[in-house]
Amino acid sequence: MTSFEGSLDGSVAVHRMVRLKRELDAEEAYVDAFAEWDASGEHALWDQTAGDGLGE
């Protein structure tokens, strides 16, 4: 393996780590947003209107 090939392997690893970090951050943000929405009571409004027009 040349030095250049080793650099590419390292670059690929860094890109994968960055992508994984973004995915984990997004997952955490989604969990936080859902918890905030759930605590707000807006889910009750959603439940009342989510089925409007279905099954008719």
Secondary structure, 3 states (H helix, E strand, C coil): CCHHHHHHHHHHHHHHHHHHHHHHHHHHHHHHHHHHHHHHCHHHHHHHHCCCCCCC
